[in-house]
Structures are given as C-alpha cells and as structure tokens.
Amino acid sequence: MDRNERFGSASRVIQVGFWMNAGLMTMKLLAGHFGRSEAVFADGMESAADFIAILSSMIALRIGSQPYDEAHPYGHGKAESISAIIVSLVIFGTGGWILFRAVHTIIDKAYEVPGAVAVAAAFLTIITKEALYRYSIVVGRRLGSPAILAAAKDHRKDAITSVSTLIGVTGAFFGLAIMDPIAAGLTSFFIFHIGYETFMTAAHELMDGFPADECIGDIAKLAEGVEGVEHVHEIRCRRSGQFLIVDLKLDMDPEMTVRRSHTIATEVKRRIFEGFPHVGDVMIHINPHEEQHEDLIRL
C-alpha cells in the first residue's frame, strides 16, 4: 500500500464516522428532548462534542499526509498524535459535563418519565456505534494510525455510553425515573477511562516512546539476515503518525570499505521497506564487529 492509498483509507474512515455521527447526534438530541430523557439528550450532546474530535482527526490526517520538507525532516505524522490528545480532552470534557448534569438532576429530583422514542434512539445508537468501532479499529490497526485508533475508541466509548443509557432510559420508561440520570452519571466514568487511555497513548508517542509493536524483533532479524551484517547492536523505534522511524546500529567487518558498508546498509534499508510498509525511514549507524566501541549519547 503506497502513501496515497494509506491516507486515502484513513480519510474514508474518518468521513464515514463524521457523517454517521451527524445523523446520530441529530436523532439523539431530538429523541432526548421530545422523549424527555436526560440520558439520551446527554448522549446527543456527547455526539455534538465528538464533532470537534472528528474534525480534529480530519485536519490531522490532512496535515500528516504531507511529505517531509526542510522544516520537518521527519514528516508531519506527529499531527495525528496531537489530534489524539485533543480528542482525549474532548472526551474528558464530555464526561465531566454529563456527570455534572446527572448529579444536578438527582439532587434536584427533577426526574421525568421518558418516551419510547428515547429507548429506540439509545438502541439504534448502540448498533451503529459498535459497527463504526469495528470498522475503524480494523483499518486503524492495519494502518497504525493514531488518529483513526483514537476515533475508534471514541466510537466504542459512544457504544458503551449508549448501553448504560439504554438500561437507564428503559428502567425509567417502566417507572423507575431516577435510573435515567443515574445511567447518565455512571456513563461518565466509562468516558473518563477511555479519555485517559487515549491521552496516555498519544502522549507516549509525542514523547518518542518505544512503540508497542511486535515487528521490532522481526526488523532486527531481517537486518541480520543481510550478508555482511554480523549483528544488530541496537535498534530504536519511534512513531510518527502512521509510520515508524527506525534507528539501527549494525556490527560489520572493521576492514570493510566504506563503499561496501554503504551498499550493505542500503540493502538492509531496502529490505525493511519491502517487508514493513509502515516503516517511514531507517537511519543506520555502522560499528566495527568484535571491537570495543563507545556509544556517545548526551540524553
């Protein structure tokens, strides 16, 4: 899959989520208002907040799809992690708003018995959001896109929210009116958890944390399989959007010419690109094999 295909697939996922979310938001706000359900209306307000998150992801994908330039020699992929941070903050804010409103309703005892339309809206939201989650998570994992994975978690958050909403609004519909705001309040804690996970993952990537990627060992094994490479002395990786940036230290024959070592290093890089489409760049440092050498680092 080339660069344009990768970002084209990512853009389609975000756009599907955007328009589906628009429809659900409108439906839940109307159903919550006319169906007299605080939980469903809060669900609709949550979907409204999701517009900010999805719009942020769309902007991030547009920025992240730009190739490297003189000012950004490692590309623009970090825009996706910044977007994920924004998404997490929106999720936190939404959870706080829902919790505040639910507590206020319970304290004031301002309960209302919801209508059947509110129950139907909550049920339809569960089905739609779970389908969006599964679609987004598959594409997000395949592309390794932080923005899509954050959007997928947001869809799963909405599905979980709507399960609690359905339980609460159904109980309230059959006479236990307090269940509606209780469901809204409990839902906020699920939202806080998803926001925390999204924030920590994005922050780890922005700080160039080592990616939780099983292919790291495979990259090292592939490099050691190239003739002339005696050993992979060290491998480092960091994520930039949908791509991994790999730093390799290779041990080679100390008597080898510069031309020969350069040819071998180029072959290592070529094979990594062929075997791992999500690797964006590979930097290779060559060490003399079986000789003491000091790795200079100031960090």
C-alpha positions in Angstrom: 0.0 0.0 0.0 1.6 3.3 -1.1 1.4 6.6 0.8 -1.7 7.9 -1.1 -3.6 4.7 -0.5 -2.8 4.8 3.2 -4.0 8.3 3.7 -7.0 7.7 1.4 -8.1 4.7 3.5 -7.7 6.8 6.7 -9.7 9.7 5.3 -12.6 7.4 4.3 -12.8 6.0 7.8 -12.9 9.5 9.4 -15.5 10.8 6.9 -17.8 7.8 7.4 -17.6 8.4 11.2 -18.3 12.1 10.6 -21.5 11.8 8.7 -22.8 8.9 10.8 -22.1 10.8 13.9 -24.0 13.8 12.4 -27.1 11.7 11.9 -26.9 10.1 15.4 -26.4 13.5 17.1 -29.5 14.9 15.5 -31.5 11.9 16.3 -30.5 11.7 19.9 -30.9 15.4 20.6 -34.5 15.3 19.2 -35.3 12.0 20.9 -33.9 13.2 24.2 -35.8 16.5 24.1 -39.1 15.2 22.9 -38.8 11.8 24.6 -38.0 13.6 28.0 -34.8 11.6 28.6 -31.8 13.3 30.2 -29.6 10.3 29.4 -30.4 10.3 25.7 -30.1 14.1 25.4 -26.7 13.9 27.2 -25.8 11.2 24.7 -26.7 13.6 21.9 -24.6 16.4 23.5 -21.7 13.9 23.6 -22.1 13.3 19.9 -22.0 17.0 19.4 -18.7 17.2 21.2 -17.5 14.3 19.0 -17.7 16.7 16.0 -14.8 18.5 17.5 -12.8 15.3 17.8 -13.6 14.0 14.3 -12.9 17.4 12.8 -9.6 17.4 14.6 -8.8 14.0 13.2 -9.7 15.1 9.6 -7.4 18.1 9.9 -4.6 16.0 11.4 -4.8 13.5 8.6 -4.6 16.3 6.0 -1.5 17.7 7.7 0.0 14.3 8.4 -0.3 13.2 4.8 2.1 16.0 3.7 5.6 14.6 2.8 8.7 15.8 4.7 10.2 19.2 4.0 13.1 21.2 5.1 11.3 22.5 8.2 10.0 19.0 9.1 12.6 16.4 8.0 10.8 13.6 9.8 7.4 14.4 8.1 4.2 15.7 9.7 3.0 12.5 11.3 3.0 13.9 14.8 -0.1 15.9 13.9 -2.1 12.6 14.4 -0.8 12.2 17.9 -1.6 15.9 18.6 -5.1 15.2 17.3 -5.5 12.2 19.6 -4.5 14.5 22.6 -7.3 16.9 21.5 -9.7 14.0 21.2 -8.9 12.8 24.7 -9.5 16.3 26.1 -12.9 16.5 24.4 -13.7 13.1 25.8 -12.8 14.2 29.3 -14.8 17.4 29.0 -17.8 15.5 27.7 -17.6 13.1 30.7 -17.4 16.0 33.1 -20.4 17.7 31.6 -22.5 14.6 31.7 -21.6 13.8 35.3 -22.3 17.4 36.5 -25.7 17.4 34.8 -26.7 13.9 36.2 -25.7 14.8 39.7 -27.6 18.1 39.5 -30.8 16.3 38.3 -30.6 13.7 41.1 -30.0 16.4 43.8 -33.0 18.5 42.4 -35.1 15.3 42.0 -36.1 16.6 38.6 -37.0 13.2 37.1 -39.1 12.7 34.1 -40.5 9.5 32.6 -39.0 9.1 29.1 -41.0 8.2 26.0 -40.5 5.1 23.7 -38.7 7.2 21.1 -35.8 7.7 23.6 -35.5 4.0 24.2 -35.4 3.4 20.4 -32.7 6.1 19.9 -30.4 4.5 22.5 -30.8 1.0 21.0 -30.1 2.3 17.5 -27.0 4.2 18.7 -25.5 1.0 20.2 -25.8 -0.9 17.0 -24.4 1.9 14.8 -21.5 2.9 17.0 -20.4 -0.6 17.6 -20.3 -1.2 13.8 -18.3 2.1 13.4 -15.9 1.0 16.1 -15.2 -2.4 14.5 -14.8 -0.8 11.1 -12.4 1.9 12.4 -10.3 -0.3 14.6 -9.6 -2.8 11.8 -8.4 0.0 9.5 -6.7 1.9 12.2 -4.6 -1.1 13.3 -3.8 -2.0 9.7 -2.5 1.5 9.0 -1.1 2.1 12.5 -2.9 5.5 12.6 -3.1 7.2 16.0 -5.9 9.5 14.7 -8.1 6.6 13.5 -7.4 4.5 16.6 -8.4 7.5 18.8 -11.6 7.9 16.7 -12.3 4.1 17.0 -12.0 4.4 20.8 -14.4 7.3 20.7 -16.9 5.2 18.8 -16.5 2.4 21.4 -17.0 5.0 24.1 -20.3 6.0 22.5 -21.4 2.4 22.3 -20.7 1.8 26.0 -22.4 5.1 26.8 -25.5 4.1 24.9 -25.6 0.7 26.7 -25.9 2.5 30.0 -28.3 5.0 28.5 -30.5 2.1 27.2 -30.6 0.5 30.6 -31.4 3.7 32.4 -34.0 5.0 30.0 -35.7 1.6 29.8 -35.9 1.4 33.6 -37.2 5.0 33.7 -39.7 4.2 31.0 -41.1 1.4 33.2 -41.5 3.7 36.2 -38.0 4.0 37.9 -37.4 7.6 36.7 -34.2 8.0 38.8 -32.5 5.4 36.7 -32.3 7.8 33.8 -29.9 10.3 35.4 -28.1 7.5 37.3 -27.3 5.9 33.9 -26.0 9.2 32.6 -23.8 9.6 35.7 -22.3 6.1 35.5 -21.6 6.5 31.9 -19.3 9.4 32.6 -16.9 7.1 34.4 -16.6 4.9 31.3 -15.9 8.1 29.3 -13.2 9.2 31.7 -11.4 5.8 31.4 -11.4 5.9 27.6 -10.2 9.5 27.6 -7.3 8.5 29.9 -6.2 5.7 27.7 -6.4 7.9 24.6 -4.4 10.6 26.3 -1.6 8.3 27.6 -1.1 6.6 24.3 -0.8 9.9 22.4 1.4 11.4 25.0 3.7 8.4 24.8 4.0 8.8 21.1 4.6 12.5 21.3 7.5 11.8 23.7 9.0 9.3 21.2 8.2 6.4 23.5 9.2 2.9 22.2 6.2 1.7 20.3 4.3 -1.4 21.4 5.0 -3.1 18.1 5.8 -6.8 17.7 7.6 -6.2 14.4 10.7 -4.7 16.1 12.3 -8.1 16.6 11.4 -9.0 13.0 13.2 -5.9 11.7 16.3 -6.8 13.6 16.2 -10.4 12.4 15.7 -9.2 8.8 18.7 -6.9 9.1 20.9 -9.7 10.5 19.9 -11.8 7.5 21.7 -9.5 5.1 25.1 -10.7 4.0 27.8 -8.6 5.7 25.8 -7.8 8.8 27.4 -9.6 11.7 25.0 -8.4 14.4 22.3 -5.8 15.2 24.0 -3.9 18.0 20.9 -1.8 18.8 17.5 -0.9 17.4 15.3 2.0 18.3 11.9 3.0 17.0 9.5 5.9 17.4 6.2 6.6 15.9 5.3 9.5 13.6 1.7 9.2 12.7 1.1 6.0 10.7 4.8 5.4 10.2 7.7 4.0 12.3 11.1 5.7 12.2 13.8 3.1 12.9 17.4 3.7 14.1 19.7 0.7 13.6 23.3 0.1 14.8 24.9 -2.6 12.8 28.1 -4.5 13.6 30.2 -5.2 10.4 33.8 -6.3 9.5 36.1 -3.4 10.6 38.3 -4.0 7.5 35.3 -3.4 5.1 35.5 -0.4 2.8 33.1 2.5 3.2 31.7 1.7 -0.2 30.9 -1.9 0.7 29.4 -1.0 4.1 27.2 1.6 2.4 26.0 -0.9 -0.1 25.1 -3.4 2.7 23.3 -0.6 4.7 21.3 0.3 1.6 20.3 -3.3 1.1 19.2 -3.5 4.7 17.1 -0.4 4.3 15.6 -1.7 1.0 14.5 -5.0 2.6 13.0 -3.3 5.6 10.9 -1.0 3.3 9.8 -4.0 1.3 8.9 -6.1 4.4 7.3 -3.4 6.5 5.2 -0.9 4.7 4.5 1.2 7.8 8.2 2.0 8.3 8.8 5.5 7.0 12.5 5.9 7.4 15.6 3.9 8.6 18.7 5.5 9.9 21.8 3.2 10.0 25.0 3.5 12.0 27.8 1.1 11.5 30.1 -0.3 14.2 33.3 -2.4 13.9 32.4 -6.0 14.8 34.0 -7.6 17.9 35.9 -4.3 18.8 35.3 -2.2 21.8 33.5 1.0 21.0 31.7 3.6 23.0 28.2 4.8 22.2 28.2 8.6 22.7 24.9 10.0 23.9 24.0 13.0 26.0 20.4 12.3 26.8 
